[in-house]
Amino acid sequence: MNNETHISTFARLLATENITVRHDKKAETASFNVVDRILTLPRWEVVDSHLYDMLIGHEVAHALWTPGDMDEKSGCLAACVEIDPEHPEHTMGFLNIVEDARIERMIKNKFPGLRRDFNAGYSYLHKDLNLFQINGEESKIADMGLADRLNIHFKLGILGIVAVPFSDEEQVYVQRMETTDTWEDVIDLARDLYVKAKQDQEHQNQQLMDVASVSVGSGVDGDEDGESGAGSRMGAGTDPQTSDILEQLEREYIKPWEKRLGEEQVCDMPTPIGENMIIQPDKLETFWDKHINQYAGDTPGSAENRKRVTDGINLVRNECIEWMRSEQPTVKNLVKQFEMRKAADEHQRTMISKNGRLDTVKMIDYKWSEDIFAKNTIVREGKNHGIVIFVDWSGSMSDVIEPVMKQALTLAMFAHQANIPFEVMAFSDRGTGTDPNTVWNQDKLPENPSEDPSFQDENGEFDYTKYSALKQGKGNFFQLFRFLHGGMNRRDFKKAAEIFYLSGIGNTYYRPPINGKMQTYIGRPTELQLHGTPLDECIIAAHDVVLKFQRSNNIQIVNCAILTDGQGCSPGFSSCSIRNPYTGNVYGDRPEHRHNGARIESTDLLLMSLKETTGCNLIGMYIHGGKSPYNAYGWMEDVLYHSQDQQIKDTKKLWRDENFCIANGRCAEKYDEAYIIAASVTVDQNTELESNASHAKLRNSFVKNLKKKGMSRTLIRRFVEMIAR
């Protein structure tokens, strides 16, 4: 999001009031004036758009819920004085840490779409900027104070980025921090953390003095009064080191708007190493075998755990078989519609002409008909179609992965029965490794860039600007899980479908009870866990996947569908123009690649490149968990300015009746067709009716049940018609 008008609108929407938003190039950090209701934003230059939105969300959250009452005498927050009247300046770090956890939780609950921005933003801060100074050195975390570990846990740990250790005693503070609701709760917890830190510091100082008193020829350095250096002033040695981490980011890492990095830089798109990037179905099956076998052994409880997991997996396998059986009528109906639509399309391509020769059979009709000449029937050659489906395998999909998996599986069942070449792949940055150079043909990045003199300034300090320029055009680690494809026979398809089904259920955050009984948790292989959203890498890999798919199946038109609930989090392509290695074209340097003078987002550039390279039909499917499609930020136009009342009513009716609508926002512009699909679709497989039910009751029950089953049938029919053209 580079346009200041869009940023201002975004901030006002988050604040739910018409606040004043100022963009000040002299401001070092974001701030909010609670009296005048003015949000001041620096003209940041952020490599990653998710990080920008995360920072705005963070500041707006402070604006909404953090009181700004100041103590005139000390110049500190009144809450700091309340915690320690003598040294209020030492309490600010603890207050920041607790309040950050509270307001970030509240803003993500209020606007669930921000979850992916916080996830991607903090992942970028940790992996790319190493802002917490622990990337590759996670063992440091255990040596940090409790407040710092809490801060890292609630910024990185809850997202699964790092693991933060806590003792049983410290778990009480973790639980309290998870449930702070009011400003008073924040003050109470910050006070307890501050008191505990002081006690720990006093204990540490006493240990140092004890060591000094019994050591011969050694001593503890101190000042002239004999006080020890660190921690001599009560509270000075207790201050958390990570409490102002975002302010440090804004001051030191985010550059002014005018100094745009890489504006004229052109990067070569990397090409995938397919044999390492694509995980084949047989390998996916071995992941599950290993997952079960990890419970083998003689350790206490291993036999019970193995039986529990095995029984649970067998139950899910049987559930998959029953679900696929229940979908057969729908799939057969779709195949029938496809054949009818294809026959109608073939009829339109049929031309009949007379060839000038007499038809000996029709000659007897010469007295009452002039149609006595033979005819030729010419059918113009149609185009073969195929389907490639990419499924987002990211952590934010955990609430919707089951319906998404079933939607993809329904389309795969249809394609398999209709003999349409297809691929169903999930994209992830988890997989079987971490080294990007094992899956991409690209220059290797230095392992320790901070120690490399070529990335240091004249003072010997690490210069992120130089390193960032080198990272442009480099893909992150990425893999494709090839769950299903058209080359499978019936038995292999059934087995692979079960693995796909298991993987979806195993990653589902919550499954409702059946008949009051909780469903068995089966877990999932480590390699198949949900993680980040490498959407840009997926589109880059799709260039190679779709081209090879076209050649191997002799297909003219590929329908390429991307099912996702968010946007990418890959900074390697966000600040440069991109050169396509297949065509040589550059994306980002043309006028149509810019908006208000700024280059459009890398995802849009890569979608344009994919379409021009392969000629595919691009279909975007955005999985939305909100009640209204107009809450799908970026996928729908602003209804206040761009839509008529009737359009809004029609869209809401389609959403209410069919669980989807046509997307027409900025994020949908580069797709041939884009849909917003409701994620919260209940699946009712058991329709019980009385034996003497009337025809009307049977019909109404069937229609009602049909609408509840997964993806809208209207949407699938629309998809099928596109393939049959």
MARBA-143665 format. One record per residue (C-alpha): residue in one letter; x, y negated, z negated. Coordinates in steps of 0.25 Angstrom, whole numbers, padded with zeros to 4 digits, always signed. Layout:
N
AXYZ;...
This chain:
725
M+0000+0000+0000;N+0008-0012+0005;N-0003-0022+0008;E-0005-0032-0004;T-0019-0034-0001;H-0021-0019-0002;I-0013-0018-0015;S-0021-0029-0021;T-0034-0022-0018;F-0029-0009-0023;A-0025-0016-0036;R-0039-0023-0038;L-0046-0009-0035;L-0038-0003-0046;A-0040-0014-0056;T-0055-0014-0052;E-0055-0029-0053;N-0052-0041-0044;I-0038-0043-0050;T-0028-0053-0044;V-0017-0045-0037;R-0004-0053-0034;H+0008-0048-0026;D+0021-0055-0032;K+0034-0053-0025;K+0041-0058-0038;A+0034-0049-0047;E+0043-0037-0052;T+0032-0029-0058;A+0017-0028-0057;S+0009-0035-0068;F-0006-0038-0072;N-0011-0051-0079;V-0022-0046-0087;V-0028-0060-0090;D-0028-0065-0076;R-0030-0051-0069;I-0018-0053-0060;L-0010-0041-0055;T+0004-0044-0050;L+0011-0035-0041;P+0025-0036-0035;R+0027-0034-0020;W+0032-0020-0022;E+0039-0012-0011;V+0036+0002-0015;V+0040+0014-0007;D+0028+0022-0011;S+0014+0017-0010;H+0009+0026-0021;L+0019+0019-0030;Y+0013+0006-0027;D-0001+0010-0029;M+0003+0017-0042;L+0010+0004-0047;I-0003-0004-0044;G-0011+0006-0051;H-0002+0006-0063;E-0003-0010-0064;V-0018-0010-0062;A-0019+0000-0073;H-0012-0009-0082;A-0021-0020-0078;L-0033-0012-0081;W-0030-0006-0094;T-0017-0012-0101;P-0020-0024-0110;G-0011-0035-0109;D-0012-0042-0123;M+0001-0048-0126;D+0007-0052-0140;E+0012-0067-0138;K+0022-0066-0149;S+0030-0054-0144;G+0026-0055-0129;C+0023-0040-0129;L+0010-0033-0127;A+0001-0034-0139;A+0001-0019-0140;C+0016-0018-0141;V+0015-0027-0153;E+0005-0018-0159;I+0014-0006-0158;D+0026-0013-0164;P+0025-0027-0168;E+0040-0029-0171;H+0045-0023-0158;P+0034-0023-0148;E+0043-0024-0136;H+0047-0009-0139;T+0033-0004-0138;M+0030-0009-0124;G+0037+0004-0117;F+0028+0013-0125;L+0016+0005-0122;N+0019+0005-0107;I+0021+0020-0106;V+0008+0024-0113;E+0000+0013-0106;D+0005+0017-0092;A+0000+0031-0095;R-0014+0026-0099;I-0016+0016-0088;E-0010+0025-0077;R-0020+0036-0081;M-0032+0027-0081;I-0029+0021-0068;K-0027+0035-0061;N-0040+0039-0068;K-0047+0026-0063;F-0041+0028-0049;P-0038+0042-0046;G-0032+0039-0032;L-0020+0032-0040;R-0016+0046-0045;R-0008+0049-0033;D-0002+0035-0033;F+0003+0037-0047;N+0008+0051-0044;A+0015+0047-0031;G+0020+0034-0038;Y+0027+0040-0050;S+0032+0052-0041;Y+0039+0041-0033;L+0045+0034-0045;H+0050+0047-0050;K+0056+0054-0038;D+0059+0042-0029;L+0063+0031-0038;N+0067+0039-0050;L+0061+0028-0059;F+0060+0036-0071;Q+0075+0041-0069;I+0071+0056-0071;N+0070+0061-0057;G+0079+0073-0056;E+0082+0071-0071;E+0069+0075-0077;S+0077+0081-0089;K+0079+0067-0094;I+0064+0066-0097;A+0065+0075-0110;D+0075+0065-0116;M+0066+0053-0114;G+0058+0047-0126;L+0044+0051-0127;A+0038+0038-0121;D+0046+0039-0109;R+0042+0054-0107;L+0028+0050-0109;N+0030+0039-0098;I+0036+0049-0088;H+0026+0060-0091;F+0014+0051-0088;K+0020+0045-0076;L+0027+0057-0070;G+0024+0069-0079;I+0009+0069-0077;L+0011+0069-0062;G+0019+0081-0062;I+0032+0074-0058;V+0040+0077-0070;A+0038+0085-0083;V+0040+0078-0096;P+0043+0086-0109;F+0035+0083-0122;S+0036+0089-0135;D+0023+0094-0142;E+0024+0082-0151;E+0025+0073-0139;Q+0013+0079-0132;V+0004+0071-0142;Y+0009+0058-0135;V+0007+0064-0121;Q-0007+0067-0124;R-0010+0054-0131;M-0004+0047-0119;E-0013+0055-0110;T-0025+0050-0117;T-0023+0035-0120;D-0036+0028-0116;T-0035+0014-0122;W-0024+0003-0125;E-0025+0007-0139;D-0021+0021-0136;V-0009+0016-0128;I-0005+0007-0140;D-0006+0019-0150;L+0002+0029-0142;A+0012+0018-0138;R+0014+0015-0153;D+0016+0030-0156;L+0026+0032-0145;Y+0034+0020-0150;V+0034+0024-0164;K+0038+0038-0160;A+0049+0032-0151;K+0054+0024-0163;Q+0055+0036-0172;D+0062+0044-0162;Q+0072+0033-0160;E+0074+0032-0175;H+0077+0047-0176;Q+0087+0046-0164;N+0094+0035-0171;Q+0095+0042-0184;Q+0101+0054-0177;L+0111+0046-0170;M+0115+0040-0184;D+0116+0053-0190;V+0125+0058-0179;A+0134+0046-0181;S+0135+0047-0196;V+0140+0062-0195;S+0149+0060-0183;V+0164+0057-0185;G+0171+0047-0177;S+0158+0043-0169;G+0147+0033-0171;V+0134+0027-0165;D+0137+0014-0157;G+0129+0003-0164;D+0128-0012-0165;E+0135-0020-0176;D+0124-0017-0186;G+0126-0002-0184;E+0113+0000-0177;S+0113+0010-0166;G+0111+0005-0152;A+0100+0012-0145;G+0087+0011-0154;S+0093+0002-0165;R+0081-0008-0163;M+0069+0000-0167;G+0061+0003-0154;A+0072-0002-0144;G+0077+0013-0142;T+0063+0018-0140;D+0058+0010-0128;P+0054+0020-0117;Q+0063+0019-0104;T+0052+0022-0094;S+0040+0013-0099;D+0042+0002-0089;I+0045+0011-0077;L+0035+0005-0067;E+0040-0009-0070;Q+0054-0004-0068;L+0049+0002-0054;E+0043-0012-0050;R+0055-0020-0054;E+0066-0011-0049;Y+0061-0002-0038;I+0050-0009-0031;K+0055-0019-0021;P+0049-0032-0016;W+0039-0032-0005;E+0048-0040+0004;K+0059-0030+0003;R+0052-0018+0010;L+0061-0006+0010;G+0061+0001+0024;E+0052-0008+0031;E+0060-0006+0044;Q+0065+0008+0040;V+0062+0020+0050;C+0063+0034+0044;D+0063+0047+0051;M+0051+0056+0047;P+0057+0069+0042;T+0053+0082+0048;P+0049+0094+0040;I+0057+0107+0037;G+0045+0116+0039;E+0050+0129+0034;N+0053+0122+0021;M+0042+0113+0020;I+0030+0122+0024;I+0027+0133+0013;Q+0021+0145+0020;P+0009+0153+0015;D+0017+0165+0011;K+0026+0156+0002;L+0013+0149-0004;E+0009+0163-0008;T+0022+0166-0015;F+0021+0154-0023;W+0008+0160-0029;D+0015+0173-0031;K+0026+0166-0039;H+0016+0158-0047;I+0009+0171-0051;N+0022+0178-0054;Q+0027+0167-0063;Y+0019+0173-0074;A+0026+0187-0073;G+0035+0191-0083;D+0036+0196-0098;T+0034+0182-0104;P+0022+0181-0114;G+0009+0179-0107;S+0015+0180-0093;A+0006+0192-0090;E-0007+0185-0095;N-0003+0172-0087;R+0000+0181-0074;K-0014+0188-0075;R-0021+0175-0078;V-0015+0168-0066;T-0016+0180-0057;D-0031+0181-0061;G-0033+0167-0059;I-0027+0167-0045;N-0035+0179-0041;L-0047+0172-0045;V-0044+0160-0036;R-0040+0169-0025;N-0054+0175-0026;E-0060+0161-0027;C-0053+0158-0014;I-0059+0170-0007;E-0073+0167-0012;W-0071+0152-0008;M-0066+0155+0006;R-0078+0165+0008;S-0088+0154+0004;E-0082+0145+0014;Q-0083+0155+0025;P-0097+0150+0029;T-0092+0136+0030;V-0080+0139+0038;K-0088+0148+0048;N-0097+0136+0050;L-0085+0127+0052;V-0079+0137+0062;K-0093+0138+0069;Q-0094+0122+0070;F-0080+0122+0075;E-0082+0132+0086;M-0095+0124+0090;R-0088+0111+0090;K-0076+0117+0098;A-0086+0123+0108;A-0093+0110+0109;D-0080+0103+0112;E-0076+0113+0122;H-0090+0111+0129;Q-0087+0096+0130;R-0074+0100+0137;T-0081+0109+0147;M-0083+0105+0161;I-0091+0112+0172;S-0089+0110+0187;K-0093+0116+0200;N-0082+0122+0208;G-0088+0122+0222;R-0090+0138+0223;L-0104+0144+0224;D-0108+0152+0212;T-0113+0165+0218;V-0122+0168+0206;K-0129+0154+0207;M-0131+0154+0222;I-0145+0161+0221;D-0149+0148+0214;Y-0146+0139+0226;K-0161+0136+0229;W-0164+0129+0215;S-0150+0125+0210;E-0138+0118+0216;D-0129+0124+0205;I-0123+0136+0213;F-0109+0132+0212;A-0099+0139+0203;K-0094+0130+0191;N-0081+0129+0183;T-0081+0127+0168;I-0069+0119+0164;V-0066+0118+0149;R-0055+0107+0146;E-0045+0112+0136;G-0048+0109+0122;K-0038+0106+0111;N-0033+0116+0100;H-0034+0110+0086;G-0027+0114+0073;I-0028+0110+0059;V-0017+0106+0049;I-0021+0103+0035;F-0012+0097+0024;V-0017+0097+0010;D-0011+0088-0001;W-0005+0096-0012;S-0003+0085-0022;G-0005+0084-0036;S-0017+0074-0035;M-0024+0085-0027;S-0026+0094-0039;D-0040+0089-0042;V-0044+0092-0027;I-0035+0102-0022;E-0045+0113-0023;P-0056+0107-0014;V-0045+0102-0004;M-0039+0116-0004;K-0053+0121-0001;Q-0055+0111+0010;A-0042+0114+0017;L-0045+0129+0016;T-0059+0128+0022;L-0053+0121+0034;A-0042+0132+0035;M-0053+0143+0034;F-0060+0136+0046;A-0048+0134+0054;H-0044+0149+0052;Q-0057+0154+0056;A-0058+0145+0068;N-0044+0149+0073;I-0039+0134+0072;P-0024+0133+0069;F-0023+0126+0055;E-0013+0124+0044;V-0016+0120+0029;M-0004+0115+0022;A-0003+0108+0008;F+0008+0097+0007;S+0016+0095-0006;D+0029+0090-0012;R+0029+0101-0022;G+0033+0115-0015;T+0046+0123-0016;G+0056+0112-0017;T+0060+0097-0019;D+0070+0094-0009;P+0064+0086+0003;N+0076+0090+0012;T+0071+0105+0012;V+0058+0101+0019;W+0062+0089+0027;N+0072+0086+0038;Q+0078+0073+0032;D+0091+0067+0026;K+0093+0072+0012;L+0092+0061+0001;P+0103+0060-0009;E+0101+0068-0022;N+0105+0057-0032;P+0103+0044-0024;S+0105+0035-0037;E+0119+0040-0037;D+0122+0038-0023;P+0130+0025-0020;S+0123+0023-0007;F+0110+0020-0015;Q+0116+0010-0025;D+0116-0005-0025;E+0129-0013-0027;N+0127-0011-0042;G+0127+0004-0041;E+0112+0005-0044;F+0103+0014-0037;D+0096+0006-0025;Y+0083+0013-0022;T+0081+0004-0010;K+0092+0011-0003;Y+0088+0025-0007;S+0073+0022-0003;A+0078+0019+0011;L+0084+0033+0012;K+0072+0040+0007;Q+0063+0034+0018;G+0059+0044+0028;K+0062+0056+0018;G+0052+0066+0015;N+0050+0071+0000;F+0049+0086-0003;F+0037+0092+0004;Q+0030+0105+0007;L+0018+0110+0015;F+0011+0122+0009;R+0005+0130+0021;F-0007+0137+0015;L-0015+0141+0027;H-0013+0141+0042;G-0020+0146+0055;G-0010+0157+0058;M-0015+0166+0046;N-0023+0178+0048;R-0035+0180+0039;R-0028+0187+0028;D-0017+0177+0027;F-0027+0166+0028;K-0035+0171+0016;K-0022+0173+0008;A-0017+0159+0011;A-0030+0153+0008;E-0030+0160-0006;I-0016+0154-0008;F-0021+0140-0004;Y-0033+0141-0013;L-0024+0146-0025;S-0015+0134-0023;G-0027+0124-0022;I-0033+0130-0035;G-0020+0131-0042;N-0018+0116-0040;T-0032+0112-0044;Y-0032+0103-0056;Y-0045+0108-0062;R-0055+0118-0058;P-0069+0118-0064;P-0074+0130-0072;I-0082+0141-0066;N-0094+0145-0074;G-0088+0138-0086;K-0075+0146-0085;M-0062+0139-0082;Q-0055+0143-0069;T-0041+0150-0070;Y-0029+0141-0068;I-0020+0148-0058;G-0009+0138-0057;R-0001+0136-0044;P+0013+0139-0039;T+0023+0127-0042;E+0026+0126-0027;L+0011+0123-0025;Q+0008+0113-0036;L+0002+0100-0031;H+0012+0088-0031;G+0014+0075-0023;T+0007+0070-0010;P+0018+0070+0001;L+0008+0066+0011;D+0019+0059+0020;E+0027+0071+0020;C+0015+0079+0024;I+0012+0071+0036;I+0027+0071+0040;A+0027+0086+0039;A+0014+0087+0047;H+0021+0082+0059;D+0029+0095+0060;V+0018+0104+0055;V+0007+0099+0065;L+0017+0099+0077;K+0021+0113+0074;F+0006+0117+0071;Q+0002+0111+0085;R+0013+0119+0092;S+0011+0132+0086;N-0004+0132+0088;N-0004+0125+0101;I-0013+0114+0095;Q-0017+0101+0102;I-0024+0094+0090;V-0020+0096+0075;N-0030+0091+0065;C-0021+0088+0053;A-0028+0086+0040;I-0022+0080+0027;L-0030+0083+0014;T-0024+0074+0003;D-0029+0066-0009;G-0019+0055-0008;Q-0007+0048-0001;G+0007+0052+0000;C+0018+0049-0010;S+0031+0050-0001;P+0039+0037-0001;G+0049+0042+0010;F+0041+0036+0021;S+0033+0024+0015;S+0044+0013+0018;C+0048+0016+0032;S+0044+0018+0046;I+0044+0033+0050;R+0050+0039+0063;N+0043+0052+0068;P+0053+0062+0072;Y+0043+0069+0081;T+0040+0057+0090;G+0050+0046+0086;N+0039+0036+0083;V+0041+0027+0071;Y+0029+0024+0062;G+0029+0012+0054;D+0035+0002+0064;R+0023-0001+0072;P+0012-0012+0070;E+0002-0001+0068;H+0010+0005+0057;R+0009-0007+0048;H-0002-0014+0040;N-0001-0029+0036;G+0014-0028+0040;A+0017-0016+0031;R+0020-0002+0036;I+0008+0007+0034;E+0010+0019+0024;S+0019+0031+0028;T+0007+0041+0027;D+0000+0033+0038;L+0012+0032+0047;L+0015+0047+0046;L+0000+0050+0049;M+0002+0042+0062;S+0015+0049+0065;L+0008+0063+0063;K-0003+0060+0072;E+0005+0054+0083;T+0015+0066+0082;T+0005+0077+0082;G-0008+0071+0087;C-0016+0078+0076;N-0029+0073+0070;L-0026+0068+0056;I-0036+0071+0046;G-0035+0065+0032;M-0043+0071+0021;Y-0042+0063+0008;I-0047+0070-0004;H-0053+0060-0013;G-0057+0063-0028;G-0066+0050-0029;K-0081+0049-0029;S-0081+0039-0018;P-0072+0039-0005;Y-0070+0024-0006;N-0061+0027-0018;A-0052+0034-0009;Y-0042+0023-0008;G-0036+0021+0005;W-0045+0031+0012;M-0057+0022+0013;E-0059+0008+0017;D-0063-0003+0007;V-0078-0002+0007;L-0079-0016+0002;Y-0073-0022+0015;H-0073-0012+0026;S-0086-0004+0025;Q-0101-0006+0027;D-0111-0002+0017;Q-0116+0009+0026;Q-0102+0015+0028;I-0100+0016+0013;K-0113+0023+0012;D-0110+0033+0023;T-0097+0036+0017;K-0102+0038+0003;K-0113+0047+0009;L-0103+0055+0016;W-0094+0056+0004;R-0106+0060-0005;D-0112+0070+0005;E-0100+0076+0011;N-0088+0074+0002;F-0080+0066+0012;C-0079+0053+0020;I-0071+0048+0032;A-0059+0040+0027;N-0057+0026+0033;G-0046+0020+0024;R-0032+0016+0026;C-0027+0030+0022;A-0036+0036+0033;E-0032+0028+0045;K-0021+0037+0051;Y-0030+0049+0051;D-0039+0053+0062;E-0050+0057+0052;A-0049+0055+0037;Y-0058+0060+0026;I-0060+0057+0011;I-0064+0070+0005;A-0070+0071-0009;A-0062+0080-0018;S-0072+0082-0029;V-0081+0092-0021;T-0087+0103-0029;V-0087+0117-0023;D-0099+0125-0027;Q-0098+0139-0021;N-0109+0145-0028;T-0123+0142-0023;E-0133+0150-0031;L-0148+0150-0026;E-0160+0158-0029;S-0163+0169-0020;N-0177+0163-0016;A-0171+0149-0013;S-0178+0142-0002;H-0171+0139+0012;A-0170+0124+0008;K-0163+0127-0005;L-0153+0136+0002;R-0150+0126+0012;N-0149+0114+0002;S-0140+0123-0007;F-0131+0127+0005;V-0129+0112+0009;K-0127+0108-0005;N-0116+0119-0007;L-0110+0116+0006;K-0107+0102+0002;K-0100+0106-0011;K-0090+0115-0004;G-0077+0108-0003;M-0075+0099+0009;S-0087+0093+0016;R-0092+0102+0027;T-0095+0089+0035;L-0080+0085+0034;I-0076+0100+0038;R-0085+0099+0050;R-0079+0086+0054;F-0065+0092+0053;V-0069+0104+0061;E-0075+0095+0072;M-0062+0088+0073;I-0054+0101+0075;A-0064+0106+0086;R-0063+0093+0094;
